[in-house]
Structures are given as structure tokens and as C-alpha cells.
Amino acid sequence: MNILQVSPYVVEPPNTGGDHRTHGIVKEFPRLGATVTRYCQGGSPDIYRDLDFRREVQVSNGYVERRHLCPIHDLVMAPVLLGYPNVLAGSALRQCSGQLDQLLETADLILIRGPWQVRELLDRSDVPVVYSSHNVEVERFESTQPPFYRLLRDRVRELERVAVEETAATICTSERDANMYRERFDVRSPLIVAPNGTSRDNIRDRNSESESADALRERYGFACDAPVVLFVGSNYGPNVEAAEHVLDIADRIRSQQLDVQFLIVGTVGNAVESTAPNVTVTGFVDEFEPHFDIADLAVNPMMTGAGTNIKLFDYFARGLPVVSTPFGVRGIELEAGTHASVVDLNEFPNAIHRLLEAPTKRDRIGKNAQSLVADKYTWETISERLFHRIKTLIE
């Protein structure tokens, strides 16, 4: 079986949560007998920053990423960097598609990331087209509301309607998203729930005494006994909003004379600034693992967005206890108090303090969360189950 996965932009190596999902859901397909070819319509800021102009990247045996890298695609994608929907991707693909036609000739099934290119692929191929949803897009953009979004609202809804109603199946991140599609659209094809997750290789116990952890504490000027609260995120509107909440939480903790260090890691740091003595904003980092090692707990103060938060599974995989808003754990089958501390945003300082004062409870929540991920939320398990579901679409 030849799977053609179509993405608006480069995925390999995965950097954002969306990239990890795009890779993760097909990760096991080659092992199960399929070939996976990913056609990437445009580039990404990361590959241009690194001067990586490769047109083909071998991900693994039987799994390759092919990149078109046409300036037209990068031009129409520019508004995405400002938080707008990628509504021009399909039109750009129609004008300039490179080797896509040849790839379509050998494809048995097409798997498309996001709704933006679905109409064009439906018009160009007779094989089953599967829409891989990362979010309910209408909900996502109504939540973030970039300026002038109202002018694009009907276009986003129509593209998403086509993706859900006219494809052979829709892959959703959660039953919550599937139910939203049932409420909003005339759904007649299967809705397949394939949750977000993390790699099985990420499941490990943190080592707060490792050399890399000690070096990181020294670099950031953290005392050996200072508790560290971690937030990881990419430069994406809802993450930026959450990072700003972290700054507010840190300020409230400091006003209580509590010695707690807050660590904001990832490109979300490009959009936030802090001079507070108990906040460190790193920006992009090459190595995440030592940051997990020095953390005592993680926070997930998400209030907007859509889909489910992949960062949670990364925290859970390392046994890191998490304080989250109810919105932040939407669509994830966990039990509040058992797998995470789930509280309203204004309760975060108290919840953080309580967990830092209760190491036994903290460890128990972390271990429970780690077991939950191992049982239900690894990409290896998710990908294998998805393969068997979509295989039936061409049999």
C-alpha cells in the first residue's frame, strides 16, 4: 500500500506539535508493510534558517519526505506566521505543484494535513482521500481571533466542511473534536479518533542529578534546592497567551515570598519578555531533555486553541507532574487529581505551592501520568491502530 501524505509545509525534523502529529500518525506504517511518501508544498522558517534546501529526506526505510520548496507557496504561507489560516494553500497548489501529479499516480490513499489542500486533492485524484485534522479549525480561529479574521471566517468554514463531508474519512485528535464535527457538518464518512501522543522512547525517569542537569542549573543561575516549574511551547498564539499567564503566576508566587523558578522553553519565548528574577525565558533550545530533568513540575495554563495539547504527553512521559487548566486537558482521557492537578487559572499559585510541599503526592501524580501515556498515548500504538483502520478504506 502506497500512502501519499500531503502537508502544507516541511515536517522533518518535527519541531512543532503539529509536525510531531504529522510524523507520529504514520510512524509505524512502513513496519506494517506500507510505503509513506510525504509531499511538502512549501518550506518552513526552520529549514531556511538552517540553509537546509534538500528536496528529499529519507525519514526511515520505506518513508521519505519530498519537498517542493516553491517561492509561491512560501509567499502565500506568510500570513500563517502572523496567526492567520492557510486559506490560500489550495489555490497555490493548483498553480504550482511540482512532482505531485507523479506521486498521485502511484498513491493508493492520500492523507492530508489540515483542510487547506483537500479540495484540490479531491479534484485531482480518484483514490480515497483522508482528512487528518489537528484541530476543529473554526473553533481554533474563533478562539484566537486574529485581526480581520471575520473576513475569512466563511472561507475557513467552507474548507473545513469540504474536508469533513467529502473525504473518505476524517482523523480526529479526540472524541470531543469528532462530536464537534457531527454537530457542525453533515458527516457521512467515518470519524476515526487517533489521539495525540509522544514517542515511546520519551518515556523515562527524570534524572535531576545528571551532569547535563547540573550544567543547566548553573547556566541559568538556579540554586540546587530551588524548585523549578516548566512551561514548553512553540511560538503559536494560544501558547503565547499561556506563557503570559505563566509570567503572571510567577509574579503572584514571588509576591508570596516563595523561592520558585519558572522556566519558559521553546520558540514561544520569542513572543514574551520578562525581567523578573524568578523567570527564565530561553527561546529556542537544541536540547530539551535536561530541561525536563531540572523541573519539579510543569504547568499548562492553556485557555484558548483547539485540538489537544501534545506538550502534555511530553511532560507525562518523563513522569513530570502537571498543573493544568480544565481547557488544557480537553479531549484527553485522564482523571483530575490522579494524572494531573486540574484547577482554574486563578488557583495555579496555590496548586503549585501545594504540590511543591508534597513530594510524595507529586511523585505519585507523575508516575500515574507516565503509566497513562505508556498504556494509551504513544505514537507507536496510535499509528499501528490507525493503519489498520485506514487500510479498510482501500480493501
C-alpha positions in Angstrom: 0.0 0.0 0.0 1.4 3.4 -1.0 0.4 6.2 1.3 0.8 9.8 0.0 0.8 12.2 2.9 0.3 15.8 1.9 1.4 18.7 4.1 1.4 22.5 3.5 4.9 22.7 4.8 8.1 20.8 5.7 7.8 18.4 8.7 11.1 16.7 9.1 12.6 17.0 11.6 9.5 17.6 13.7 9.6 20.8 15.7 6.0 21.9 16.5 3.2 19.8 17.9 1.6 19.7 14.5 4.8 18.3 13.0 5.1 15.7 15.7 1.5 14.6 14.9 2.0 14.6 11.2 5.0 12.3 11.6 3.6 10.3 14.6 0.4 9.0 13.0 2.3 7.4 10.1 5.4 6.4 12.0 4.6 2.7 12.1 3.1 2.4 8.6 6.4 1.2 6.9 6.9 -1.5 9.6 3.4 -2.8 8.8 4.0 -3.1 5.1 3.2 0.4 3.6 5.4 2.9 1.9 4.9 6.5 3.0 5.8 9.5 0.8 5.2 12.9 2.3 4.7 15.7 -0.2 5.5 19.1 1.4 4.1 22.0 -0.6 6.3 24.7 1.0 9.2 25.2 3.3 9.4 26.4 6.9 11.3 29.1 8.7 13.5 26.5 10.4 14.9 24.9 7.2 15.6 28.3 5.7 17.3 29.4 8.9 19.5 26.3 8.8 20.1 26.6 5.0 18.6 23.2 4.5 17.5 23.1 0.9 17.2 19.4 0.5 14.4 18.3 -1.8 14.3 14.8 -0.4 14.8 13.5 3.1 14.8 9.8 3.9 13.0 9.5 7.3 13.3 5.7 7.6 13.2 2.6 5.4 10.0 3.0 3.2 9.3 6.5 4.4 10.5 9.6 2.6 9.7 13.4 2.7 9.7 15.2 -0.7 9.8 19.0 -0.6 8.6 21.2 -3.4 10.1 24.5 -1.9 8.4 26.8 -4.4 8.6 30.5 -3.5 4.9 30.8 -4.4 4.0 28.5 -1.6 6.2 30.3 0.9 4.6 33.6 -0.1 1.0 32.6 0.4 2.0 31.0 3.7 3.4 34.2 5.1 0.1 35.2 6.8 0.2 31.9 8.7 3.3 33.2 10.6 1.0 36.0 11.8 -1.6 33.6 13.1 -4.0 33.5 10.1 -5.5 30.4 8.5 -3.7 29.0 5.5 -6.7 29.6 3.1 -4.6 30.2 0.0 -2.7 26.9 0.1 -5.1 25.1 -2.2 -5.0 27.8 -4.8 -1.2 27.9 -4.7 -1.1 24.2 -5.1 -3.3 24.4 -8.2 -0.8 26.9 -9.8 2.4 25.2 -8.9 2.5 21.5 -7.7 5.9 20.2 -8.9 6.1 16.4 -8.8 2.7 16.0 -7.1 1.0 14.6 -10.2 3.6 11.8 -10.5 3.1 10.9 -6.8 -0.7 10.8 -7.2 -0.3 8.2 -10.0 1.2 5.6 -7.6 -0.8 6.5 -4.5 -3.4 4.1 -3.0 -4.5 6.5 -0.4 -4.0 10.2 0.3 -3.6 11.5 3.8 -3.9 15.3 4.1 -2.7 17.5 7.0 -5.3 20.2 7.6 -8.3 21.2 5.4 -6.5 23.7 3.2 -5.4 21.5 0.3 -8.3 19.0 0.5 -10.5 20.4 -2.3 -7.6 20.5 -4.7 -6.6 16.8 -4.0 -10.2 15.6 -4.3 -10.3 17.2 -7.8 -7.0 15.6 -8.9 -7.3 12.0 -7.7 -9.8 9.1 -7.6 -8.2 7.3 -4.7 -9.5 7.6 -1.2 -8.6 10.9 0.4 -8.4 11.0 4.2 -8.5 14.3 6.1 -6.1 14.4 9.0 -7.5 17.0 11.4 -5.3 18.6 14.0 -7.9 21.0 15.3 -11.5 22.0 14.7 -10.3 24.9 12.6 -13.4 27.1 13.0 -13.1 26.7 16.8 -9.3 27.4 16.7 -9.6 30.7 14.9 -12.7 31.8 16.7 -10.7 31.2 19.9 -7.6 33.2 18.8 -9.4 35.8 16.7 -6.5 37.4 14.7 -7.4 40.9 13.4 -9.7 40.8 10.3 -10.4 37.1 10.8 -14.1 37.7 10.4 -13.4 38.4 6.7 -12.0 34.8 6.4 -14.5 33.0 8.7 -16.8 31.8 5.9 -13.9 30.6 3.8 -12.4 28.6 6.8 -15.8 27.0 7.5 -16.3 26.0 3.8 -12.8 24.5 3.5 -13.4 22.5 6.7 -16.8 21.4 5.6 -15.4 20.0 2.4 -12.7 18.2 4.3 -15.1 16.6 6.7 -18.1 15.9 4.4 -16.4 14.9 1.1 -13.4 12.8 2.1 -13.4 9.0 2.7 -12.7 9.5 6.4 -11.6 12.2 8.9 -9.0 11.5 11.6 -9.6 13.5 14.8 -7.5 14.1 17.8 -10.2 13.3 20.3 -13.8 12.2 20.6 -14.6 15.8 21.6 -13.4 17.0 18.1 -15.4 14.2 16.4 -18.6 15.3 18.3 -18.0 18.9 17.2 -17.8 17.8 13.6 -21.0 15.9 14.0 -22.7 19.0 15.4 -21.4 21.3 12.7 -21.4 19.3 9.5 -23.3 16.6 7.6 -20.9 13.7 8.4 -21.4 10.6 6.4 -17.9 9.1 6.3 -16.0 7.5 9.3 -14.6 9.8 12.0 -11.5 8.0 13.3 -10.1 9.1 16.7 -6.3 8.9 16.7 -5.2 10.9 19.8 -2.1 12.9 20.1 0.8 11.3 21.9 4.6 11.0 22.3 7.3 8.6 21.2 7.8 5.5 23.3 11.5 6.5 23.5 10.5 9.6 25.5 9.1 7.5 28.4 11.8 7.7 31.0 12.5 8.8 34.6 14.0 12.2 35.0 17.5 12.5 36.4 17.8 15.7 38.4 21.4 14.8 39.3 22.8 14.2 35.8 25.7 16.2 34.6 23.6 18.0 32.0 21.0 18.9 34.6 23.7 20.3 36.9 25.2 22.3 33.9 21.8 23.7 33.0 21.1 24.8 36.6 24.5 26.6 36.6 23.8 28.2 33.3 20.5 29.6 34.4 21.8 30.5 37.9 19.3 28.3 39.7 20.2 27.2 43.3 20.5 23.5 43.7 17.5 23.4 46.1 15.3 25.9 44.2 12.1 24.3 42.8 11.7 24.7 39.0 8.4 25.0 37.2 8.5 24.3 33.5 6.5 25.5 30.5 7.4 24.4 27.0 5.8 25.8 23.8 6.2 27.0 20.2 5.5 30.5 19.0 1.8 30.0 18.5 -1.0 32.3 19.6 -2.6 30.2 22.4 0.9 29.2 23.7 1.9 32.9 23.8 -1.2 33.6 25.8 -0.4 30.7 28.1 3.2 31.9 28.6 1.9 35.3 29.6 -0.2 33.6 32.2 2.9 31.9 33.4 4.5 35.3 33.9 1.5 36.4 35.9 1.6 33.2 38.0 5.3 33.7 38.6 4.7 37.2 39.8 2.0 36.0 42.2 4.3 33.3 43.6 7.1 35.8 44.1 4.7 38.2 46.0 4.1 35.3 48.4 7.9 35.2 49.1 8.2 31.7 47.7 11.5 30.8 46.1 10.3 29.1 42.9 12.0 29.4 39.5 9.8 29.5 36.3 11.4 28.2 33.1 9.8 29.1 29.7 11.4 27.0 27.0 10.9 27.0 23.2 10.2 29.5 20.5 7.2 30.8 22.5 10.0 32.8 24.2 10.3 34.9 21.0 7.0 36.5 21.8 7.3 37.1 25.6 9.7 39.0 27.7 10.4 39.1 31.4 12.9 40.7 33.7 11.5 39.0 36.8 14.2 37.4 38.9 12.2 34.1 39.2 11.6 33.8 35.4 13.9 32.5 32.7 12.9 32.6 29.1 15.2 30.6 26.9 13.8 30.8 23.4 14.7 28.0 21.0 16.9 25.3 22.5 18.8 22.4 20.8 18.2 20.0 23.7 15.0 19.7 25.7 15.8 16.7 27.9 17.9 18.5 30.5 15.1 21.0 31.0 12.8 18.1 31.9 15.4 16.8 34.3 15.7 20.0 36.3 12.0 20.6 36.5 9.9 19.7 39.6 6.6 20.2 37.9 5.2 21.6 34.7 2.3 24.0 34.1 -0.2 24.1 31.2 -2.3 27.3 31.7 -4.0 27.0 28.2 -7.2 29.0 27.8 -7.6 29.1 24.0 -6.8 27.0 21.0 -8.2 23.7 19.6 -7.3 20.0 19.4 -5.3 18.5 22.3 -2.0 19.7 23.8 0.9 17.5 22.7 3.2 19.1 25.2 1.2 17.4 28.0 2.2 13.9 26.7 5.8 15.0 26.7 5.6 16.1 30.3 3.7 12.9 31.3 6.3 10.7 29.5 9.1 12.0 31.8 6.9 11.5 34.9 6.6 15.2 35.4 3.6 16.2 37.4 1.4 18.9 35.7 -0.9 21.6 36.9 -3.3 22.4 34.1 -6.5 24.3 33.4 -9.6 22.2 32.5 -9.3 23.6 29.0 -5.7 22.4 28.8 -6.7 18.8 29.3 -9.7 18.8 27.0 -10.1 15.7 24.9 -7.6 13.7 27.0 -8.9 10.7 28.9 -7.4 11.4 32.3 -8.6 11.7 35.9 -8.1 15.0 37.6 -6.1 14.6 40.8 -4.8 11.2 39.7 -2.9 12.0 36.4 -2.7 15.8 36.8 -3.7 18.7 39.1 -6.6 20.3 37.2 -7.6 23.8 38.5 -8.9 27.1 37.3 -6.3 29.6 36.3 -6.6 31.8 39.4 -5.9 28.7 41.5 -2.5 27.9 39.9 -0.3 29.6 42.6 -2.0 27.6 45.3 -1.9 24.4 43.4 1.8 24.8 42.6 2.6 25.5 46.2 0.6 22.5 47.4 2.4 20.1 45.0 5.9 21.5 45.8 5.1 21.0 49.5 4.0 17.4 48.9 6.8 15.4 47.2 5.1 12.0 47.7 1.9 13.3 46.0 3.9 14.9 43.3 5.8 11.7 42.5 2.5 9.7 42.5 0.8 12.0 40.1 3.9 11.9 37.8 4.1 8.1 37.8 0.3 7.8 37.1 0.6 10.2 34.2 3.6 8.3 32.9 1.7 5.0 33.1 -1.2 6.6 31.2 1.0 7.6 28.4 2.6 4.2 28.2 -0.7 2.5 28.0 -2.6 4.8 25.6 -0.7 7.7 24.2 2.5 6.5 22.4 2.8 7.3 18.7 3.8 3.7 18.1 0.4 2.4 19.4 -1.6 5.2 17.9 0.0 4.8 14.4 -0.5 1.0 14.4 -4.2 1.2 15.3 -4.7 4.0 12.7 -3.0 1.9 10.0 -5.5 -1.0 10.4 -8.4 1.5 10.4 -7.5 3.3 7.2 -6.4 0.1 5.4 -10.0 -0.9 5.3 -10.8 2.1 3.1 -9.0 0.6 0.1 -9.8 -3.1 0.7 
